């Protein structure tokens, strides 16, 4: 299973998901790409509603500190704050599952 692709700024080292056209930190346009497979859930919350659509229940979300640096918001699948997770891209969304 492959992990999601993050942007990596050649100028300042910023890393993040989703991919960017320029760096949100320094404005640099020289962005590379790198695959990320794991990280650590820093915090968590629950999404109860979304503008313009029905969620079909609560959606657990968390901020994941990606291995190698950078952060991303991901759906949590059986994971919570403090857990090491494997990150995958599922139907266009970043999903974090607890490492076994």
N, CA, C and O atoms as a Tinker XYZ file with bonds, in Angstrom:
   400  protein
     1  N      0.848000   -1.181000    0.000000    73     2
     2  CA     0.000000    0.000000    0.000000    64     1     3
     3  C      0.886000    1.233000    0.000000    63     2     4     5
     4  O      1.848000    1.317000    0.764000    81     3
     5  N      0.564000    2.175000   -0.847000    73     3     6
     6  CA     1.372000    3.391000   -0.902000    64     5     7
     7  C      0.694000    4.502000   -0.113000    63     6     8     9
     8  O     -0.520000    4.497000    0.091000    81     7
     9  N      1.508000    5.447000    0.322000    73     7    10
    10  CA     0.996000    6.567000    1.105000    64     9    11
    11  C      0.690000    7.764000    0.232000    63    10    12    13
    12  O      0.998000    7.772000   -0.960000    81    11
    13  N      0.080000    8.778000    0.831000    73    11    14
    14  CA    -0.236000   10.003000    0.094000    64    13    15
    15  C      1.028000   10.787000   -0.255000    63    14    16    17
    16  O      2.075000   10.594000    0.363000    81    15
    17  N      0.925000   11.660000   -1.235000    73    15    18
    18  CA     2.034000   12.497000   -1.673000    64    17    19
    19  C      1.897000   13.875000   -1.020000    63    18    20    21
    20  O      0.838000   14.497000   -1.095000    81    19
    21  N      2.961000   14.345000   -0.386000    73    19    22
    22  CA     2.987000   15.686000    0.200000    64    21    23
    23  C      3.918000   16.569000   -0.612000    63    22    24    25
    24  O      4.805000   16.083000   -1.314000    81    23
    25  N      3.703000   17.884000   -0.506000    73    23    26
    26  CA     4.601000   18.846000   -1.133000    64    25    27
    27  C      5.752000   19.138000   -0.183000    63    26    28    29
    28  O      5.575000   19.173000    1.035000    81    27
    29  N      6.941000   19.349000   -0.758000    73    27    30
    30  CA     8.131000   19.686000    0.023000    64    29    31
    31  C      8.780000   20.896000   -0.639000    63    30    32    33
    32  O      9.140000   20.851000   -1.815000    81    31
    33  N      8.928000   21.991000    0.132000    73    31    34
    34  CA     9.510000   23.215000   -0.408000    64    33    35
    35  C     11.037000   23.112000   -0.424000    63    34    36    37
    36  O     11.663000   22.830000    0.599000    81    35
    37  N     11.622000   23.343000   -1.596000    73    35    38
    38  CA    13.078000   23.310000   -1.733000    64    37    39
    39  C     13.740000   24.514000   -1.077000    63    38    40    41
    40  O     14.927000   24.464000   -0.755000    81    39
    41  N     12.990000   25.601000   -0.875000    73    39    42
    42  CA    13.567000   26.813000   -0.290000    64    41    43
    43  C     13.618000   26.793000    1.223000    63    42    44    45
    44  O     14.652000   27.108000    1.813000    81    43
    45  N     12.503000   26.423000    1.867000    73    43    46
    46  CA    12.454000   26.516000    3.334000    64    45    47
    47  C     12.241000   25.181000    4.030000    63    46    48    49
    48  O     12.359000   25.108000    5.253000    81    47
    49  N     11.925000   24.112000    3.279000    73    47    50
    50  CA    11.743000   22.801000    3.880000    64    49    51
    51  C     10.331000   22.495000    4.354000    63    50    52    53
    52  O     10.084000   21.415000    4.891000    81    51
    53  N      9.385000   23.439000    4.163000    73    51    54
    54  CA     8.002000   23.186000    4.560000    64    53    55
    55  C      7.496000   21.928000    3.884000    63    54    56    57
    56  O      7.826000   21.668000    2.727000    81    55
    57  N      6.691000   21.137000    4.600000    73    55    58
    58  CA     6.064000   19.931000    4.056000    64    57    59
    59  C      4.599000   19.943000    4.422000    63    58    60    61
    60  O      4.247000   20.367000    5.523000    81    59
    61  N      3.734000   19.492000    3.534000    73    59    62
    62  CA     2.327000   19.422000    3.866000    64    61    63
    63  C      1.457000   18.775000    2.820000    63    62    64    65
    64  O      1.861000   18.572000    1.675000    81    63
    65  N      0.261000   18.458000    3.242000    73    63    66
    66  CA    -0.773000   17.846000    2.417000    64    65    67
    67  C     -1.994000   18.738000    2.479000    63    66    68    69
    68  O     -2.301000   19.242000    3.560000    81    67
    69  N     -2.703000   18.963000    1.401000    73    67    70
    70  CA    -2.520000   18.398000    0.071000    64    69    71
    71  C     -1.396000   19.088000   -0.697000    63    70    72    73
    72  O     -0.818000   20.071000   -0.235000    81    71
    73  N     -1.101000   18.548000   -1.882000    73    71    74
    74  CA    -0.059000   19.134000   -2.722000    64    73    75
    75  C     -0.371000   20.599000   -2.999000    63    74    76    77
    76  O     -1.536000   20.984000   -3.102000    81    75
    77  N      0.663000   21.403000   -3.117000    73    75    78
    78  CA     0.516000   22.846000   -3.341000    64    77    79
    79  C      1.240000   23.273000   -4.614000    63    78    80    81
    80  O      2.141000   22.584000   -5.093000    81    79
    81  N      0.830000   24.426000   -5.156000    73    79    82
    82  CA     1.500000   25.007000   -6.316000    64    81    83
    83  C      2.663000   25.884000   -5.880000    63    82    84    85
    84  O      3.633000   26.045000   -6.620000    81    83
    85  N      2.570000   26.461000   -4.665000    73    83    86
    86  CA     3.647000   27.255000   -4.083000    64    85    87
    87  C      3.611000   27.044000   -2.583000    63    86    88    89
    88  O      2.610000   26.580000   -2.036000    81    87
    89  N      4.690000   27.383000   -1.929000    73    87    90
    90  CA     4.831000   27.164000   -0.494000    64    89    91
    91  C      4.006000   28.188000    0.298000    63    90    92    93
    92  O      4.157000   29.391000    0.085000    81    91
    93  N      3.139000   27.730000    1.205000    73    91    94
    94  CA     2.352000   28.667000    1.998000    64    93    95
    95  C      3.174000   29.369000    3.086000    63    94    96    97
    96  O      2.708000   30.336000    3.689000    81    95
    97  N      4.384000   28.888000    3.334000    73    95    98
    98  CA     5.240000   29.489000    4.361000    64    97    99
    99  C      6.117000   30.608000    3.789000    63    98   100   101
   100  O      6.147000   31.716000    4.324000    81    99
   101  N      6.830000   30.308000    2.698000    73    99   102
   102  CA     7.777000   31.298000    2.158000    64   101   103
   103  C      7.393000   31.824000    0.775000    63   102   104   105
   104  O      8.010000   32.767000    0.282000    81   103
   105  N      6.378000   31.222000    0.143000    73   103   106
   106  CA     5.964000   31.661000   -1.186000    64   105   107
   107  C      6.786000   31.052000   -2.312000    63   106   108   109
   108  O      6.558000   31.361000   -3.481000    81   107
   109  N      7.737000   30.192000   -1.971000    73   107   110
   110  CA     8.585000   29.568000   -2.983000    64   109   111
   111  C      7.787000   28.719000   -3.961000    63   110   112   113
   112  O      6.759000   28.142000   -3.608000    81   111
   113  N      8.276000   28.652000   -5.192000    73   111   114
   114  CA     7.583000   27.902000   -6.234000    64   113   115
   115  C      8.275000   26.596000   -6.586000    63   114   116   117
   116  O      7.788000   25.839000   -7.426000    81   115
   117  N      9.411000   26.327000   -5.945000    73   115   118
   118  CA    10.134000   25.078000   -6.228000    64   117   119
   119  C      9.720000   24.018000   -5.211000    63   118   120   121
   120  O     10.361000   23.841000   -4.175000    81   119
   121  N      8.632000   23.317000   -5.534000    73   119   122
   122  CA     8.114000   22.287000   -4.638000    64   121   123
   123  C      8.362000   20.910000   -5.223000    63   122   124   125
   124  O      8.078000   20.649000   -6.392000    81   123
   125  N      8.888000   20.049000   -4.398000    73   123   126
   126  CA     9.045000   18.657000   -4.773000    64   125   127
   127  C      7.912000   17.851000   -4.168000    63   126   128   129
   128  O      7.026000   18.398000   -3.512000    81   127
   129  N      7.947000   16.554000   -4.392000    73   127   130
   130  CA     6.927000   15.670000   -3.850000    64   129   131
   131  C      7.590000   14.515000   -3.134000    63   130   132   133
   132  O      8.678000   14.070000   -3.499000    81   131
   133  N      6.906000   14.037000   -2.103000    73   131   134
   134  CA     7.432000   12.937000   -1.302000    64   133   135
   135  C      6.266000   12.100000   -0.783000    63   134   136   137
   136  O      5.230000   12.637000   -0.392000    81   135
   137  N      6.444000   10.802000   -0.784000    73   135   138
   138  CA     5.415000    9.912000   -0.247000    64   137   139
   139  C      5.561000    9.829000    1.271000    63   138   140   141
   140  O      6.673000    9.750000    1.794000    81   139
   141  N      4.431000    9.847000    1.969000    73   139   142
   142  CA     4.421000    9.720000    3.423000    64   141   143
   143  C      3.566000    8.508000    3.774000    63   142   144   145
   144  O      2.495000    8.307000    3.203000    81   143
   145  N      4.043000    7.715000    4.705000    73   143   146
   146  CA     3.309000    6.500000    5.061000    64   145   147
   147  C      2.833000    6.466000    6.507000    63   146   148   149
   148  O      1.984000    5.646000    6.857000    81   147
   149  N      3.372000    7.351000    7.355000    73   147   150
   150  CA     3.028000    7.250000    8.776000    64   149   151
   151  C      3.157000    8.597000    9.474000    63   150   152   153
   152  O      3.651000    9.570000    8.905000    81   151
   153  N      2.699000    8.625000   10.724000    73   151   154
   154  CA     2.799000    9.835000   11.524000    64   153   155
   155  C      2.277000    9.588000   12.928000    63   154   156   157
   156  O      2.084000    8.447000   13.349000    81   155
   157  N      2.052000   10.684000   13.644000    73   155   158
   158  CA     1.584000   10.640000   15.025000    64   157   159
   159  C      0.390000   11.576000   15.160000    63   158   160   161
   160  O      0.470000   12.739000   14.763000    81   159
   161  N     -0.721000   11.084000   15.716000    73   159   162
   162  CA    -1.901000   11.921000   15.920000    64   161   163
   163  C     -1.621000   12.862000   17.088000    63   162   164   165
   164  O     -1.402000   12.419000   18.216000    81   163
   165  N     -1.631000   14.169000   16.806000    73   163   166
   166  CA    -1.359000   15.171000   17.847000    64   165   167
   167  C     -2.613000   15.534000   18.624000    63   166   168   169
   168  O     -2.578000   15.638000   19.850000    81   167
   169  N     -3.714000   15.725000   17.924000    73   167   170
   170  CA    -4.967000   16.054000   18.597000    64   169   171
   171  C     -6.125000   15.549000   17.756000    63   170   172   173
   172  O     -5.949000   15.145000   16.607000    81   171
   173  N     -7.308000   15.578000   18.345000    73   171   174
   174  CA    -8.477000   15.037000   17.656000    64   173   175
   175  C     -9.708000   15.877000   17.950000    63   174   176   177
   176  O     -9.772000   16.600000   18.945000    81   175
   177  N    -10.689000   15.760000   17.053000    73   175   178
   178  CA   -11.979000   16.426000   17.211000    64   177   179
   179  C    -13.007000   15.604000   16.456000    63   178   180   181
   180  O    -12.670000   14.611000   15.812000    81   179
   181  N    -14.266000   16.024000   16.538000    73   179   182
   182  CA   -15.332000   15.331000   15.825000    64   181   183
   183  C    -16.107000   16.355000   14.999000    63   182   184   185
   184  O    -16.535000   17.390000   15.509000    81   183
   185  N    -16.277000   16.048000   13.725000    73   183   186
   186  CA   -17.057000   16.893000   12.827000    64   185   187
   187  C    -18.514000   16.435000   12.919000    63   186   188   189
   188  O    -18.824000   15.276000   12.643000    81   187
   189  N    -19.408000   17.358000   13.311000    73   187   190
   190  CA   -20.814000   17.017000   13.490000    64   189   191
   191  C    -21.673000   17.395000   12.290000    63   190   192   193
   192  O    -22.708000   16.773000   12.048000    81   191
   193  N    -21.256000   18.408000   11.537000    73   191   194
   194  CA   -22.023000   18.840000   10.375000    64   193   195
   195  C    -21.096000   19.498000    9.361000    63   194   196   197
   196  O    -20.001000   19.950000    9.697000    81   195
   197  N    -21.552000   19.542000    8.123000    73   195   198
   198  CA   -20.782000   20.160000    7.047000    64   197   199
   199  C    -21.731000   21.010000    6.207000    63   198   200   201
   200  O    -22.868000   20.610000    5.959000    81   199
   201  N    -21.281000   22.148000    5.780000    73   199   202
   202  CA   -22.120000   23.055000    4.988000    64   201   203
   203  C    -22.542000   22.404000    3.679000    63   202   204   205
   204  O    -21.707000   21.920000    2.915000    81   203
   205  N    -23.844000   22.399000    3.432000    73   203   206
   206  CA   -24.361000   21.943000    2.152000    64   205   207
   207  C    -24.466000   20.450000    1.948000    63   206   208   209
   208  O    -24.819000   20.010000    0.854000    81   207
   209  N    -24.170000   19.645000    2.974000    73   207   210
   210  CA   -24.309000   18.200000    2.774000    64   209   211
   211  C    -24.522000   17.476000    4.100000    63   210   212   213
   212  O    -24.256000   18.010000    5.177000    81   211
   213  N    -25.003000   16.262000    3.989000    73   211   214
   214  CA   -25.238000   15.424000    5.155000    64   213   215
   215  C    -24.047000   14.502000    5.349000    63   214   216   217
   216  O    -23.557000   13.900000    4.393000    81   215
   217  N    -23.588000   14.392000    6.575000    73   215   218
   218  CA   -22.428000   13.551000    6.865000    64   217   219
   219  C    -22.803000   12.096000    7.106000    63   218   220   221
   220  O    -21.985000   11.202000    6.889000    81   219
   221  N    -24.028000   11.849000    7.551000    73   219   222
   222  CA   -24.405000   10.480000    7.875000    64   221   223
   223  C    -23.829000   10.039000    9.204000    63   222   224   225
   224  O    -23.575000    8.851000    9.402000    81   223
   225  N    -23.618000   10.966000   10.114000    73   223   226
   226  CA   -23.049000   10.660000   11.429000    64   225   227
   227  C    -21.839000   11.520000   11.706000    63   226   228   229
   228  O    -21.439000   12.343000   10.882000    81   227
   229  N    -21.267000   11.321000   12.866000    73   227   230
   230  CA   -20.087000   12.094000   13.250000    64   229   231
   231  C    -18.841000   11.563000   12.544000    63   230   232   233
   232  O    -18.708000   10.360000   12.318000    81   231
   233  N    -17.933000   12.474000   12.200000    73   231   234
   234  CA   -16.696000   12.095000   11.518000    64   233   235
   235  C    -15.520000   12.489000   12.413000    63   234   236   237
   236  O    -15.298000   13.677000   12.646000    81   235
   237  N    -14.756000   11.500000   12.923000    73   235   238
   238  CA   -13.586000   11.830000   13.741000    64   237   239
   239  C    -12.436000   12.332000   12.875000    63   238   240   241
   240  O    -12.087000   11.706000   11.874000    81   239
   241  N    -11.847000   13.468000   13.263000    73   239   242
   242  CA   -10.718000   14.065000   12.547000    64   241   243
   243  C     -9.566000   14.278000   13.506000    63   242   244   245
   244  O     -9.773000   14.405000   14.713000    81   243
   245  N     -8.362000   14.318000   12.980000    73   243   246
   246  CA    -7.199000   14.591000   13.813000    64   245   247
   247  C     -6.106000   15.297000   13.035000    63   246   248   249
   248  O     -6.029000   15.196000   11.810000    81   247
   249  N     -5.262000   16.011000   13.762000    73   247   250
   250  CA    -4.066000   16.596000   13.175000    64   249   251
   251  C     -2.950000   15.574000   13.319000    63   250   252   253
   252  O     -2.656000   15.109000   14.420000    81   251
   253  N     -2.331000   15.231000   12.193000    73   251   254
   254  CA    -1.279000   14.206000   12.189000    64   253   255
   255  C      0.060000   14.873000   11.899000    63   254   256   257
   256  O      0.223000   15.542000   10.879000    81   255
   257  N      1.018000   14.684000   12.807000    73   255   258
   258  CA     2.396000   15.106000   12.573000    64   257   259
   259  C      3.021000   14.032000   11.700000    63   258   260   261
   260  O      3.245000   12.907000   12.148000    81   259
   261  N      3.300000   14.384000   10.456000    73   259   262
   262  CA     3.797000   13.417000    9.480000    64   261   263
   263  C      5.257000   13.069000    9.740000    63   262   264   265
   264  O      6.043000   13.928000   10.139000    81   263
   265  N      5.614000   11.823000    9.517000    73   263   266
   266  CA     7.016000   11.427000    9.628000    64   265   267
   267  C      7.836000   12.283000    8.674000    63   266   268   269
   268  O      7.472000   12.433000    7.508000    81   267
   269  N      8.926000   12.841000    9.153000    73   267   270
   270  CA     9.774000   13.698000    8.347000    64   269   271
   271  C      9.404000   15.165000    8.469000    63   270   272   273
   272  O     10.124000   16.028000    7.967000    81   271
   273  N      8.275000   15.465000    9.139000    73   271   274
   274  CA     7.846000   16.850000    9.342000    64   273   275
   275  C      6.597000   17.203000    8.579000    63   274   276   277
   276  O      6.218000   16.516000    7.631000    81   275
   277  N      5.969000   18.261000    8.990000    73   275   278
   278  CA     4.727000   18.709000    8.377000    64   277   279
   279  C      3.522000   18.116000    9.078000    63   278   280   281
   280  O      3.624000   17.113000    9.784000    81   279
   281  N      2.385000   18.747000    8.874000    73   279   282
   282  CA     1.143000   18.313000    9.492000    64   281   283
   283  C      0.044000   18.221000    8.443000    63   282   284   285
   284  O      0.092000   18.878000    7.403000    81   283
   285  N     -0.950000   17.386000    8.744000    73   283   286
   286  CA    -2.111000   17.255000    7.873000    64   285   287
   287  C     -3.316000   16.876000    8.720000    63   286   288   289
   288  O     -3.183000   16.234000    9.762000    81   287
   289  N     -4.491000   17.281000    8.258000    73   287   290
   290  CA    -5.734000   16.876000    8.909000    64   289   291
   291  C     -6.218000   15.611000    8.217000    63   290   292   293
   292  O     -6.275000   15.549000    6.989000    81   291
   293  N     -6.569000   14.596000    9.015000    73   291   294
   294  CA    -6.982000   13.306000    8.462000    64   293   295
   295  C     -8.207000   12.778000    9.193000    63   294   296   297
   296  O     -8.443000   13.101000   10.357000    81   295
   297  N     -8.977000   11.963000    8.488000    73   295   298
   298  CA   -10.035000   11.200000    9.150000    64   297   299
   299  C     -9.355000   10.160000   10.027000    63   298   300   301
   300  O     -8.372000    9.543000    9.616000    81   299
   301  N     -9.876000    9.966000   11.231000    73   299   302
   302  CA    -9.310000    8.966000   12.130000    64   301   303
   303  C    -10.140000    7.692000   12.053000    63   302   304   305
   304  O    -11.356000    7.721000   12.244000    81   303
   305  N     -9.476000    6.576000   11.773000    73   303   306
   306  CA   -10.136000    5.280000   11.687000    64   305   307
   307  C     -9.593000    4.410000   12.812000    63   306   308   309
   308  O     -8.616000    3.683000   12.632000    81   307
   309  N    -10.232000    4.492000   13.969000    73   307   310
   310  CA    -9.797000    3.699000   15.113000    64   309   311
   311  C     -8.557000    4.238000   15.797000    63   310   312   313
   312  O     -7.918000    3.526000   16.571000    81   311
   313  N     -8.208000    5.479000   15.523000    73   311   314
   314  CA    -7.020000    6.091000   16.128000    64   313   315
   315  C     -7.443000    7.285000   16.965000    63   314   316   317
   316  O     -8.524000    7.843000   16.776000    81   315
   317  N     -6.564000    7.674000   17.904000    73   315   318
   318  CA    -6.828000    8.855000   18.713000    64   317   319
   319  C     -5.513000    9.537000   19.062000    63   318   320   321
   320  O     -4.438000    9.025000   18.749000    81   319
   321  N     -5.601000   10.692000   19.711000    73   319   322
   322  CA    -4.410000   11.475000   20.051000    64   321   323
   323  C     -3.375000   10.601000   20.749000    63   322   324   325
   324  O     -3.693000    9.838000   21.661000    81   323
   325  N     -2.128000   10.732000   20.298000    73   323   326
   326  CA    -1.023000    9.969000   20.858000    64   325   327
   327  C     -0.696000    8.685000   20.121000    63   326   328   329
   328  O      0.349000    8.083000   20.369000    81   327
   329  N     -1.566000    8.253000   19.221000    73   327   330
   330  CA    -1.345000    7.005000   18.481000    64   329   331
   331  C     -0.420000    7.216000   17.290000    63   330   332   333
   332  O     -0.496000    8.236000   16.605000    81   331
   333  N      0.461000    6.232000   17.047000    73   331   334
   334  CA     1.204000    6.150000   15.783000    64   333   335
   335  C      0.225000    5.625000   14.759000    63   334   336   337
   336  O     -0.528000    4.692000   15.037000    81   335
   337  N      0.227000    6.221000   13.563000    73   335   338
   338  CA    -0.732000    5.840000   12.533000    64   337   339
   339  C     -0.063000    5.628000   11.183000    63   338   340   341
   340  O      1.007000    6.166000   10.897000    81   339
   341  N     -0.730000    4.831000   10.369000    73   339   342
   342  CA    -0.409000    4.676000    8.956000    64   341   343
   343  C     -1.382000    5.579000    8.217000    63   342   344   345
   344  O     -2.583000    5.540000    8.486000    81   343
   345  N     -0.885000    6.394000    7.288000    73   343   346
   346  CA    -1.757000    7.296000    6.538000    64   345   347
   347  C     -1.912000    6.809000    5.105000    63   346   348   349
   348  O     -0.945000    6.415000    4.453000    81   347
   349  N     -3.149000    6.847000    4.634000    73   347   350
   350  CA    -3.460000    6.446000    3.265000    64   349   351
   351  C     -4.412000    7.473000    2.668000    63   350   352   353
   352  O     -5.026000    8.262000    3.384000    81   351
   353  N     -4.520000    7.448000    1.368000    73   351   354
   354  CA    -5.475000    8.297000    0.657000    64   353   355
   355  C     -6.622000    7.397000    0.220000    63   354   356   357
   356  O     -6.423000    6.476000   -0.572000    81   355
   357  N     -7.833000    7.661000    0.739000    73   355   358
   358  CA    -8.998000    6.845000    0.445000    64   357   359
   359  C    -10.108000    7.736000   -0.086000    63   358   360   361
   360  O    -10.584000    8.623000    0.623000    81   359
   361  N    -10.525000    7.510000   -1.329000    73   359   362
   362  CA   -11.569000    8.331000   -1.966000    64   361   363
   363  C    -11.251000    9.817000   -1.864000    63   362   364   365
   364  O    -12.150000   10.627000   -1.637000    81   363
   365  N     -9.995000   10.180000   -2.028000    73   363   366
   366  CA    -9.571000   11.576000   -2.019000    64   365   367
   367  C     -9.353000   12.176000   -0.648000    63   366   368   369
   368  O     -8.963000   13.339000   -0.542000    81   367
   369  N     -9.598000   11.408000    0.414000    73   367   370
   370  CA    -9.429000   11.914000    1.777000    64   369   371
   371  C     -8.261000   11.211000    2.467000    63   370   372   373
   372  O     -8.034000   10.018000    2.268000    81   371
   373  N     -7.532000   11.962000    3.272000    73   371   374
   374  CA    -6.446000   11.384000    4.057000    64   373   375
   375  C     -7.059000   10.641000    5.245000    63   374   376   377
   376  O     -7.867000   11.203000    5.985000    81   375
   377  N     -6.673000    9.383000    5.421000    73   375   378
   378  CA    -7.200000    8.559000    6.506000    64   377   379
   379  C     -6.031000    8.035000    7.328000    63   378   380   381
   380  O     -5.041000    7.550000    6.780000    81   379
   381  N     -6.156000    8.138000    8.654000    73   379   382
   382  CA    -5.114000    7.681000    9.580000    64   381   383
   383  C     -5.645000    6.502000   10.384000    63   382   384   385
   384  O     -6.655000    6.607000   11.081000    81   383
   385  N     -4.933000    5.365000   10.270000    73   383   386
   386  CA    -5.304000    4.150000   11.008000    64   385   387
   387  C     -4.175000    3.791000   11.966000    63   386   388   389
   388  O     -2.998000    3.899000   11.620000    81   387
   389  N     -4.536000    3.371000   13.152000    73   387   390
   390  CA    -3.540000    3.005000   14.159000    64   389   391
   391  C     -2.623000    1.905000   13.621000    63   390   392   393
   392  O     -3.078000    0.934000   13.015000    81   391
   393  N     -1.317000    2.081000   13.859000    73   391   394
   394  CA    -0.341000    1.055000   13.468000    64   393   395
   395  C     -0.553000   -0.178000   14.324000    63   394   396   397
   396  O     -0.843000   -0.074000   15.515000    81   395
   397  N     -0.407000   -1.339000   13.718000    73   395   398
   398  CA    -0.537000   -2.604000   14.478000    64   397   399
   399  C      0.800000   -3.078000   14.962000    63   398   400
   400  O      0.888000   -4.118000   15.614000    81   399
